[in-house]
Amino acid sequence: MDFLDIAGKTFLVFGVANKKSVAFAIGDVLSEAKANVIYSVRSEARQESVGKILPGADIYVCDVEREQEIETLAEDISEKYPKLNGIVHSIAFANYEEGLHPFHETKRKDFLQSIDISCYSLVAIANAFKHLLDEKASVVTISISTTKMAAEPYGFMAPVKAALDSTICFLAKSFSSFSQIRFNSVNAGLLKTSASAGIPGYLDYYLFAEQLTLRKKALTTREVANTVAFLLGGRSSGINAQGIVVDAGMSINYFDKDIIKKALRF
């Protein structure tokens, strides 16, 4: 039984880098549900490496910092796929090469590049693919569980994700004038991915977040992927312009008694 209502439908997934990627887990879940999955990665080198972990997959190349490449991607995909039932936007980037600095020292170029790749790219992709999307398609992006918590290592990415959260609302409203295409985000808690490994000090925060979950077990990319699959399918047709928090209860457990006891020992 196709409970999720995605079998046989075609979805475009942006953002696979390796097997630890959220996008990889999403593609895996969709494939298991008998959906047709096509991928877009940022470079030819990435296309080659991802091709090794996704043999036989249809993998396109698109650097979302280059708007013309997004337009070209839409044209190329339309030649083979006349209709898409959904898009997954699992793209984010922040330049931490110079190490961790106080937020007020954030460089303009780094902030704007992060906004461009992590947020504006969703607007550009939605616009380029609007005629290729099914009238009831679903677009899902990956955000974070809260943008109100000022965690130093995450730095300027949190305000960028806040912009992304707002963007889905405006896209949903804008597209409602000519379609029933939905825009939602999955707002995930801390995950163990290769991308997160590049964030200074992330491991300590990840381990702390694991202890704050109600189950004392970290969130997995597979759990995020399951939620994305639900939002892509017809079963979630009543959900639009929303951010679905997936954090294993972490956000309501900051005053966990065991964590408090450990903190007060020092």
N, C-alpha and C positions, 0 to 999 in steps of 0.2 A: 504493500500500500504506500502510495506517495503522499504521506501525511503533510510534508512541508510544501507540496505543490511546486516542486522545482525540477522534477524528472523531465528530461528531454529539452529543458530550457537552456538558453545560452547566456553565460555570464563572463564578463571581462574583469580580470583581477589585476590590479596594479600593485607592485611593491615586493614581489618575491626576491629575496637575496640568497637565501639558503634554507635548509630544512628547519631552522629555528624561527624563521619568519612567521609572523601572524598570517601573512598572505599565503604562505605555503600551507599552513593548517587549514585555512579557509578553502583553498583549492581542493585539498584532500577530502574535506567534508562534503563539498559540493559534488565531487566525482563519485564518492561513495553513494550519494543520493541520486546518481544517474543523470546528473546535469552535464552539459557540455561547457567546459571551462577553457577559456583562452587567456593568455597572460601578456602583460606588457612590463618590460624591464627597462632600466635607464640607459644601458649601453650594450654594444655588441659583445664585449667581454662578459658582461653579466648574462647575456643571452646564451653564450656558450656554457658558462658554469651552471646556470639553471637548467639548461637542456640536459645536463648529465643527471640531475636528480628528478627531472620530469621528462623522461624519454618519450618521444612521440607527441609531446604537447605542442600546441600552436603558440609560439612565443614571438611577440613583436618587440621592437625597440622604440622607446620614446623617452627623451629627456624632457621632463615636464617644465624645466626652466626655459625651454625654447617653444614658444607658442605655436610656431609653424610646424614643429614636429607633432604636436597634439592634433593639429588639423590634418596632417598627412596620415597619422595613425588612424583617424576616423575614416578617411578615404580608403586606406588600404584594407581595413577590416570590413568596410561595407561591400567590397568587391567579393568577399567570400561569405560574409554573414549578413543577410539582408535585414536582420532584426536582432537586437540584444534585449534580454529580459532583465538585465541588471548590471550594475557596475560596482566593484569594490575598490575603494580608494584607501590603500594602506601605505601611505607615503608620508614620511616625515624626515626632516633633517635639521640639525643644529650644529654649528661649527664650534667644537670644543677643543680644537687643536692647540690653542694657547692656554689650555687649562681652565680651572675654575676661577671666576672673578665675581665680585659683588654685583648684584643685578644692575645697580646704577652705573656700572662701568661697561655695560653692554654696548658693543660697537654697532653703529647704524647699519653697516653693510651686512653684519652677521644677522641682525634682527630682520632686516628686509629680505635677505635671502631665505631665511627660515619661513617667513610669512609667504613668500613666493612659492616655495616647494611644498610646504606642509598645509597651506590653506588655500591660497589663490589657485593652485593647480586644480582643486576640486571645481571651482567656478569655470575655469577654462575647459576642463574635461566635459563637464555637464553641457556647456554651450556647444562644444564641437560635436558631441554625440546626440544632441537633442532629437535630431531627425532619424537617428538610427535606433533609438530606444523605443521599445514597445509602449503603447499608450498607458499601460499600467505597470511599467517597469519600477524597479526599486534600486535606489542608489544608497550605498552604505559606506561610511567612512569610519576610521578608527581614531578615537580620541582618548582622553584619560579620565579617571574616575572623578577627579575634582580639580578645578583650576583655582580654587580658593585657598589651597594649602601651599604656603610659600616654602617649598623644599629647595634648599640652596643648590644641590647638584643639577636639578632640572632647569634652573635658571630661566632664560627667556622663552623656553619652549612652552611653558605653562600659559603665558599670555597669548602665544601663537595658537595654542589649542583652544583657548577661550574664543578667539576669533573664528576658529573652525566650527565650534559649537554654534555660534551665532549664524555663521554662513549657511548651515543646513536649514535653518528656519527661513532665511531669506530666499534660498533656492526653492524650497518647498512652496513658498507663497508665490514666487515668480512663475514657476512651472505650472501652478494650478490654473493659470489663465488659459492654458491650451492643452492640458493633459491631466492624468491622474497619477503621474510619476511621483513617487515618494522619496524623500530624503531623510535619512536617520543616521545616527552614530552609535557605535558601541563604545562606551566609555569604560575602558578597562583599568583595573588595578595594576600593580607592578608585575611585570612579566620578565622571564629570563629569555632574552633574545640577543642576537649578536649586536643589534643596534643599541640596545640598552647597555651593553657591556662597554660601549664607548663613552658613557656618561661618567664623569669623575665621581667616585664614591658611591656609585649606584648599588653595588653589592650589599653594603651595610643597610641601605634603605630597603632593599628587596627582602633581606632576611628579617628586618624589623616588621615590614608589612606582612610577611608570612605569619609572624606571631600574633599580629593584630586581627587576622582573619578569624572568624568564629570557629572554624574547623582546625585552625593551627596548621594549615597546609596551603601552600602558595597557589595562586591562580595559574592556570595553564593556558597556552595558546589555543589548545583544542576547545576549551570552554568558551573562549572568545569567538572562535570560529563557529561553534554551534549556534551562538546567538546571532551572528551575522547571517548564517544560513536561514534561520527563522525569519529575519527581517527581509531577506531577499524573496522569500516565498509568499504565496497567496494567503497563508494562514495569518500573516501579520498585516493584512490589508487596511486595518483600522489604525495603524500606527504611522504617524507622519510628523516630521519636524521635531523628533524627540531624540534625546540622548539616553540610551539604556545603560545604566551602571551595572557593570559586572565586576565585582571585587570580593566575592566570597564573604561579604558582611563587614569588611574592614572599616568602611566609613562610619559605622555606628558603634565601633568598638575601641575608640581611642582611650577610654577609661577602663580598659580591661584590668582587673585587680591584680593579676599575675604580672603584667607589664609594669604596673605602678610599683609593686613590691620590688621588682628588679631595679627600677629607676631610682628608688629612694635608698637603695643600699649604698650608693656612691656619694 
